[in-house]
Amino acid sequence: MSLRNRISNSVGRVVVTLLFAAAVLGSQAALAQLPNVQLPNVTLPNLPRVGLPTDVASTVAGATGLDARTLEDLRRLRVRELLRTNRAVLERDPRGEPIIRTELIAFSPSDEALTNAQAEGFEIRRRSELDGLDETLIVLVAPRGMSTRRALQRLRRLDPGGTYDFNHVYVESGEVTLSGAAVVPIAVAEATSETSASRARVGLIDGGVDMAHPVFGEVLVHQHGCASAPVPSAHGTAVASLIAGRSGNFHGAAPAAELFAADVYCGIATGGAVDTVAEAMAWMARERVPVVNVSLVGPENVSLAGVVRVLIARGHVVVAAVGNDGPSARPLYPASYPGVVGVTGVDARKKVLLEACRGPQVDFAAPGADMAAAMSTETFASVRGTSFAAPIVAGLLAAQLREPDRAAAERAIVQLTQQAVDLGSRGVDKVYGNGLVGDSLRIEPTLAKLGK
């Protein structure tokens, strides 16, 4: 059945759900916050970006029973809404992906190249010295009256050997179902005698983490970004909990690990941009964090590719979600860059998520549905998506590494491969990669009171 027909069959249930949501919220203003997007023969509420305090996308999907195949389109709808509501600062690239208007990224350009660009009317808006990577990222502004697309073409003609691209915006790769969230009594974890020297060290590039949640009580957290004022998000909190959370009735893959959490969204429309993600990776390098989890997805970007390449070459392991755009979708990044450990998700039956991307970028499968994660304060919620499988793999790898070391990183990946349970076609395949790891780490969905 086509996507249009599947959505059409669910319209009635969507309308009922939205009316019910408006009643619960108690005001017509609440319903007004759910804008409409025009699709052929049907009006469907647009879905806001994951990481906002209220994830309407997940609420609608969960309450109406839209199947996983329909969820494949959520990122595109989210991007459409992001662009619609932020036209002053965002626009589409030729592939339809979100970029910051008039901004271009130059990866370690030469002084001569910068001088030539400025002579052509380009201005330097920001300069990031990526300490720890020994690289430089320059954000250039297109000359007045020149479109962003033409400006990129102009830069590439001026410096054919340089590395230039749009300043793409990356979005989260999973759904936090707030409609299933509930406050659950949280047993206090027993005090750990681990010192910072003995803890696993894991990096997180995502939205902000709600450190008030009790599962982070034993976690040593270093926060970065947003002018030292990270903005807690549902997505970032959930992913962080699956890495390092620890309480009497909850534990992540590397419980009570030392967590280096970089907020690249900060609650703003241009959050998740390439230059912000690159700077977060440079911070991980400076702090010598051996394993970095990135549960974000977007298009290929040559400037970001350069940063990832240098980070991996220095012995860091980058773990990333492969994305939820569907089995026939084009590859998403950074999971598809060479050397990145790409992770897909499986449900409680050990079946790959129907919406998960597939291809040679898939290295491992891990639990990504029928599970709970921390959300805010004392709340747990249902989560679904490759976003929540990646942190399990990151935690497992971090348990074997204490500092960046290329040879040690390769050994850790080989060891995890040997532990993987082969699924699907025999041997390595494009659906499950090397196989399933961390299945015993699935957090029971009863924590979110799902009645399962």
C-alpha positions as CSV (number, residue, x, y, z in Angstrom):
1,M,0.0,0.0,0.0
2,S,1.4,3.5,-0.9
3,L,2.4,6.0,1.8
4,R,-0.5,8.2,0.6
5,N,-3.0,5.5,1.1
6,R,-1.6,4.5,4.5
7,I,-1.8,8.1,5.7
8,S,-5.3,8.5,4.2
9,N,-6.5,5.4,6.1
10,S,-5.2,7.0,9.3
11,V,-6.6,10.5,8.9
12,G,-9.6,10.0,11.0
13,R,-7.6,8.6,13.9
14,V,-5.1,11.5,13.6
15,V,-7.9,14.1,13.9
16,V,-9.3,12.3,16.9
17,T,-5.9,12.2,18.5
18,L,-5.2,15.9,17.9
19,L,-8.6,16.9,19.3
20,F,-8.0,14.7,22.4
21,A,-4.5,16.2,22.8
22,A,-6.0,19.7,22.7
23,A,-8.5,18.8,25.3
24,V,-5.8,17.4,27.6
25,L,-3.7,20.5,27.2
26,G,-6.7,22.6,28.0
27,S,-6.5,25.3,25.4
28,Q,-7.1,26.0,21.8
29,A,-3.6,27.5,21.7
30,A,-2.1,24.0,22.2
31,L,-3.9,22.7,19.1
32,A,-2.8,25.8,17.2
33,Q,0.8,24.7,17.8
34,L,0.3,21.8,15.5
35,P,0.6,23.2,12.0
36,N,-0.8,21.5,8.9
37,V,1.2,20.4,5.8
38,Q,-0.4,19.8,2.5
39,L,-0.1,16.3,1.1
40,P,-2.0,15.0,-1.9
41,N,-5.7,14.3,-0.9
42,V,-5.0,14.6,2.8
43,T,-4.1,17.1,5.5
44,L,-1.6,15.7,8.1
45,P,-0.2,17.6,11.1
46,N,3.4,18.5,10.6
47,L,5.8,17.0,13.0
48,P,8.2,19.2,15.1
49,R,11.8,18.5,15.5
50,V,12.7,15.8,18.0
51,G,14.3,17.3,21.1
52,L,11.5,19.8,21.8
53,P,9.8,19.5,25.1
54,T,6.7,18.0,23.4
55,D,7.3,15.4,20.7
56,V,4.0,15.6,18.7
57,A,5.4,13.3,16.1
58,S,5.7,10.4,18.5
59,T,2.4,11.1,20.2
60,V,0.5,11.0,16.9
61,A,2.3,7.8,15.7
62,G,1.8,6.0,18.9
63,A,-1.8,7.0,19.5
64,T,-3.0,6.3,16.0
65,G,-1.2,3.1,15.4
66,L,0.6,4.3,12.2
67,D,2.9,1.4,11.3
68,A,6.7,1.5,11.1
69,R,6.7,2.0,7.4
70,T,4.8,5.3,7.8
71,L,7.4,6.4,10.3
72,E,10.0,6.3,7.5
73,D,8.7,9.7,6.4
74,L,9.0,11.4,9.8
75,R,12.4,12.9,9.2
76,R,11.3,14.4,5.9
77,L,8.2,15.8,7.5
78,R,10.3,17.2,10.4
79,V,12.7,18.8,8.0
80,R,9.8,20.3,6.1
81,E,8.4,21.8,9.2
82,L,11.8,23.1,10.4
83,L,12.3,24.8,7.0
84,R,8.7,26.2,7.0
85,T,9.0,27.8,10.4
86,N,12.6,29.1,10.0
87,R,12.7,30.6,6.5
88,A,14.7,33.6,7.6
89,V,17.7,31.4,8.6
90,L,17.2,28.1,6.8
91,E,16.7,26.9,3.3
92,R,17.0,23.7,1.2
93,D,20.1,22.5,-0.7
94,P,19.6,20.9,-4.1
95,R,18.7,17.6,-2.5
96,G,16.1,19.2,-0.2
97,E,18.2,18.9,2.9
98,P,18.2,21.8,5.4
99,I,21.1,24.3,5.3
100,I,21.8,27.6,7.0
101,R,21.0,30.4,4.6
102,T,24.0,32.1,3.0
103,E,26.6,30.1,5.0
104,L,29.3,27.9,3.5
105,I,31.9,25.7,5.4
106,A,35.5,25.7,4.5
107,F,37.6,22.9,6.0
108,S,41.2,24.0,6.7
109,P,41.5,26.4,3.7
110,S,44.8,27.9,2.8
111,D,45.5,31.6,3.5
112,E,45.6,32.2,-0.2
113,A,42.2,30.6,-0.7
114,L,40.7,32.8,2.0
115,T,42.2,35.9,0.6
116,N,40.8,35.1,-2.9
117,A,37.4,34.4,-1.4
118,Q,37.3,37.7,0.5
119,A,38.4,39.5,-2.7
120,E,35.3,38.0,-4.3
121,G,33.0,39.4,-1.6
122,F,32.8,36.5,0.8
123,E,33.0,37.4,4.5
124,I,34.3,35.3,7.4
125,R,31.5,34.9,9.9
126,R,33.1,32.4,12.3
127,R,36.4,30.7,12.6
128,S,36.8,27.5,14.7
129,E,40.3,26.4,15.5
130,L,39.7,22.6,16.0
131,D,42.2,22.2,18.8
132,G,42.9,18.5,19.2
133,L,42.5,17.8,15.5
134,D,44.9,20.5,14.3
135,E,42.4,21.7,11.7
136,T,40.4,24.8,11.1
137,L,36.8,25.3,10.1
138,I,35.8,28.6,8.6
139,V,32.1,29.7,8.2
140,L,31.9,32.0,5.1
141,V,29.0,34.2,4.2
142,A,27.9,34.5,0.5
143,P,28.4,37.8,-1.2
144,R,25.3,40.1,-1.1
145,G,22.8,39.1,-3.8
146,M,24.4,35.7,-4.5
147,S,22.4,32.6,-3.6
148,T,23.9,30.0,-1.3
149,R,24.0,27.5,-4.2
150,R,25.9,29.8,-6.5
151,A,28.2,30.8,-3.7
152,L,29.3,27.2,-3.1
153,Q,29.9,26.8,-6.9
154,R,32.0,30.0,-6.9
155,L,34.1,28.9,-3.9
156,R,34.8,25.5,-5.6
157,R,35.9,27.2,-8.8
158,L,38.1,29.6,-6.9
159,D,39.9,26.8,-5.1
160,P,39.4,23.4,-6.9
161,G,41.6,21.6,-4.4
162,G,39.8,23.0,-1.4
163,T,37.1,21.5,0.8
164,Y,33.8,23.5,0.8
165,D,30.2,22.6,1.4
166,F,26.9,23.9,2.7
167,N,26.4,24.3,6.5
168,H,24.0,21.4,6.7
169,V,21.7,20.9,9.7
170,Y,21.5,17.3,11.1
171,V,18.5,15.9,13.0
172,E,18.0,13.2,15.5
173,S,17.4,9.6,14.4
174,G,14.7,8.2,16.8
175,E,11.4,8.9,18.5
176,V,10.8,9.4,22.1
177,T,7.1,8.5,22.7
178,L,6.0,11.0,25.3
179,S,2.5,9.8,25.2
180,G,3.6,6.6,27.0
181,A,5.7,8.4,29.6
182,A,5.0,8.0,33.2
183,V,6.6,8.8,36.5
184,V,8.0,5.6,37.9
185,P,9.5,5.0,41.4
186,I,13.3,4.9,40.9
187,A,15.3,2.8,43.2
188,V,18.5,4.5,44.2
189,A,21.6,2.9,42.8
190,E,24.2,1.6,45.3
191,A,27.1,3.9,45.6
192,T,30.0,2.9,43.3
193,S,33.6,2.8,44.4
194,E,34.8,3.4,40.8
195,T,37.3,6.3,40.4
196,S,37.3,8.5,37.4
197,A,40.4,6.6,36.2
198,S,38.6,3.3,36.2
199,R,35.3,4.4,34.6
200,A,34.5,3.9,30.9
201,R,34.7,7.3,29.1
202,V,32.1,7.9,26.4
203,G,31.2,11.0,24.3
204,L,27.7,12.1,23.3
205,I,27.0,14.5,20.5
206,D,23.3,15.2,20.7
207,G,20.7,17.5,22.4
208,G,21.2,18.5,26.0
209,V,20.9,16.0,28.9
210,D,18.5,16.5,31.8
211,M,21.0,15.9,34.6
212,A,18.2,16.1,37.2
213,H,17.1,12.5,36.3
214,P,18.1,10.1,39.1
215,V,19.7,7.7,36.6
216,F,22.5,10.2,36.3
217,G,23.2,10.4,40.0
218,E,26.3,8.3,39.8
219,V,27.4,9.5,36.4
220,L,30.4,11.9,36.2
221,V,29.2,14.3,33.4
222,H,31.2,16.9,31.6
223,Q,28.9,19.2,29.5
224,H,29.9,21.3,26.5
225,G,28.2,23.8,24.2
226,C,25.5,26.4,24.3
227,A,27.8,28.9,26.1
228,S,28.0,26.5,29.0
229,A,24.2,26.4,29.3
230,P,23.0,23.2,27.6
231,V,19.3,22.9,26.9
232,P,17.9,19.5,28.1
233,S,16.1,17.5,25.4
234,A,14.0,14.3,25.4
235,H,16.2,12.8,22.7
236,G,19.6,13.7,24.3
237,T,18.4,12.5,27.7
238,A,17.2,9.2,26.4
239,V,20.4,8.5,24.5
240,A,22.6,9.5,27.4
241,S,20.7,7.2,29.8
242,L,21.2,4.2,27.4
243,I,24.9,4.8,27.5
244,A,25.6,5.6,31.2
245,G,22.4,5.7,33.2
246,R,22.3,3.8,36.4
247,S,19.7,3.2,39.1
248,G,18.2,0.3,40.9
249,N,15.8,-0.5,38.1
250,F,17.7,0.9,35.1
251,H,21.2,0.7,33.7
252,G,22.8,1.7,30.4
253,A,25.4,-0.2,28.4
254,A,28.2,1.4,30.4
255,P,26.5,2.2,33.7
256,A,28.0,5.2,35.7
257,A,30.5,5.8,32.9
258,E,32.2,9.2,32.6
259,L,30.1,11.0,30.1
260,F,31.2,13.9,27.9
261,A,28.0,15.4,26.6
262,A,28.0,18.0,23.9
263,D,24.8,19.8,23.2
264,V,24.8,20.8,19.5
265,Y,21.2,22.1,19.4
266,C,20.8,24.5,22.3
267,G,17.1,24.9,21.5
268,I,17.7,27.0,18.4
269,A,16.6,26.6,14.7
270,T,20.2,26.4,13.5
271,G,21.2,23.7,16.0
272,G,22.8,20.6,14.7
273,A,24.8,22.5,12.0
274,V,28.0,21.1,10.6
275,D,30.3,23.7,12.3
276,T,28.7,23.0,15.7
277,V,29.0,19.2,15.3
278,A,32.6,19.6,14.2
279,E,33.5,21.7,17.2
280,A,31.9,19.1,19.5
281,M,34.1,16.5,17.8
282,A,37.2,18.6,18.4
283,W,36.3,18.9,22.1
284,M,36.1,15.1,22.3
285,A,39.6,15.0,20.8
286,R,40.9,17.5,23.3
287,E,39.4,15.6,26.1
288,R,40.8,12.3,24.6
289,V,37.4,10.6,24.8
290,P,37.9,7.2,23.1
291,V,34.3,6.5,21.9
292,V,31.9,9.1,20.6
293,N,28.2,8.4,20.0
294,V,26.4,10.4,17.3
295,S,22.6,9.6,17.0
296,L,22.1,12.3,14.4
297,V,21.6,11.9,10.7
298,G,21.8,14.0,7.6
299,P,23.3,14.2,4.1
300,E,26.9,13.7,3.0
301,N,29.0,16.8,3.7
302,V,32.6,17.0,2.6
303,S,33.7,19.3,5.4
304,L,32.1,17.1,8.1
305,A,33.7,14.1,6.4
306,G,37.1,15.7,6.8
307,V,36.6,16.2,10.6
308,V,35.4,12.6,11.1
309,R,38.3,11.3,9.1
310,V,40.8,13.1,11.3
311,L,39.1,12.1,14.5
312,I,39.1,8.4,13.5
313,A,42.7,8.6,12.3
314,R,43.7,9.8,15.8
315,G,42.4,6.6,17.4
316,H,38.8,7.6,18.4
317,V,35.8,5.4,17.6
318,V,32.8,7.1,16.2
319,V,29.6,5.2,16.6
320,A,26.5,6.5,14.7
321,A,22.9,5.6,14.0
322,V,22.3,4.6,10.4
323,G,18.9,6.4,10.3
324,N,15.2,5.6,9.9
325,D,14.5,6.7,6.3
326,G,13.6,3.2,5.2
327,P,15.4,0.2,3.6
328,S,15.6,1.8,0.2
329,A,16.7,5.2,1.3
330,R,20.0,6.7,0.3
331,P,22.8,6.5,2.9
332,L,22.7,8.9,5.8
333,Y,25.7,10.4,7.5
334,P,27.9,10.4,9.6
335,A,27.1,6.7,9.9
336,S,28.1,6.1,6.2
337,Y,31.5,7.7,6.3
338,P,34.4,5.2,6.1
339,G,35.6,4.0,9.5
340,V,32.4,5.0,11.4
341,V,30.7,2.2,13.3
342,G,27.1,2.2,11.8
343,V,24.3,0.8,14.0
344,T,20.8,-0.3,13.1
345,G,18.0,-1.2,15.5
346,V,16.0,-4.4,16.2
347,D,12.8,-5.0,18.1
348,A,12.1,-7.4,20.9
349,R,11.7,-10.2,18.3
350,K,15.2,-9.5,17.1
351,K,13.8,-8.3,13.8
352,V,15.3,-5.2,12.1
353,L,13.1,-2.1,12.4
354,L,11.2,-1.7,9.2
355,E,12.1,1.9,9.0
356,A,15.9,1.4,9.5
357,C,18.2,2.2,6.6
358,R,20.2,-0.6,5.1
359,G,23.5,-1.0,3.3
360,P,27.2,-1.6,3.7
361,Q,27.3,1.2,6.4
362,V,25.6,-1.2,8.8
363,D,28.2,-2.7,11.1
364,F,26.1,-3.9,14.1
365,A,22.5,-4.3,15.2
366,A,21.3,-3.5,18.8
367,P,18.0,-3.1,20.6
368,G,16.2,-0.1,19.2
369,A,12.5,-0.6,20.0
370,D,10.2,-2.2,22.6
371,M,12.3,-0.5,25.2
372,A,12.3,2.4,27.6
373,A,14.8,5.2,28.4
374,A,15.0,8.1,30.8
375,M,13.2,11.2,29.7
376,S,13.1,14.0,32.3
377,T,13.2,14.3,36.1
378,E,11.7,10.9,37.2
379,T,10.1,10.0,34.0
380,F,10.7,7.1,31.5
381,A,9.4,6.9,28.0
382,S,9.1,4.4,25.1
383,V,11.8,4.9,22.5
384,R,12.1,3.7,18.9
385,G,14.7,4.2,16.3
386,T,18.3,3.6,15.4
387,S,19.2,6.5,17.7
388,F,18.7,4.3,20.7
389,A,20.6,1.3,19.3
390,A,23.8,3.3,18.7
391,P,24.4,4.2,22.4
392,I,24.3,0.5,23.3
393,V,27.1,-0.2,20.9
394,A,29.0,2.8,22.0
395,G,28.8,1.7,25.6
396,L,30.0,-1.8,24.9
397,L,33.0,-0.5,22.9
398,A,33.9,2.1,25.6
399,A,34.1,-0.7,28.2
400,Q,37.2,-2.0,26.3
401,L,38.9,1.4,25.8
402,R,40.3,4.0,28.1
403,E,42.0,6.4,25.7
404,P,42.1,6.9,21.9
405,D,44.3,4.3,20.3
406,R,43.8,3.2,16.7
407,A,45.1,-0.4,17.2
408,A,43.2,-0.8,20.4
409,A,40.0,0.5,18.7
410,E,40.4,-2.0,15.9
411,R,40.8,-4.8,18.4
412,A,37.7,-3.7,20.4
413,I,35.6,-3.7,17.2
414,V,36.9,-7.2,16.2
415,Q,36.1,-8.5,19.7
416,L,32.6,-7.1,19.6
417,T,32.2,-8.6,16.1
418,Q,33.1,-12.0,17.6
419,Q,30.4,-11.6,20.2
420,A,27.7,-10.7,17.7
421,V,24.8,-13.0,17.1
422,D,24.4,-13.6,13.4
423,L,20.9,-12.6,12.1
424,G,19.4,-12.6,8.6
425,S,21.6,-13.8,5.8
426,R,24.6,-15.9,7.0
427,G,27.6,-13.8,7.7
428,V,27.9,-10.0,7.3
429,D,24.9,-8.5,5.5
430,K,23.4,-5.1,4.7
431,V,20.5,-5.4,7.2
432,Y,22.2,-6.6,10.4
433,G,25.9,-6.0,9.6
434,N,28.0,-8.3,11.7
435,G,25.0,-9.2,13.9
436,L,23.2,-8.4,17.1
437,V,25.0,-7.2,20.2
438,G,23.7,-6.0,23.6
439,D,20.3,-7.7,23.4
440,S,20.4,-8.3,27.2
441,L,20.7,-4.6,27.7
442,R,17.2,-3.9,26.4
443,I,15.4,-1.8,29.1
444,E,12.0,-3.3,29.8
445,P,9.2,-1.1,28.4
446,T,7.2,-1.5,31.6
447,L,9.2,1.4,32.9
448,A,7.2,3.6,30.6
449,K,3.9,1.9,31.7
450,L,3.2,0.5,28.2
451,G,1.2,-2.4,29.5
452,K,3.6,-5.0,28.0
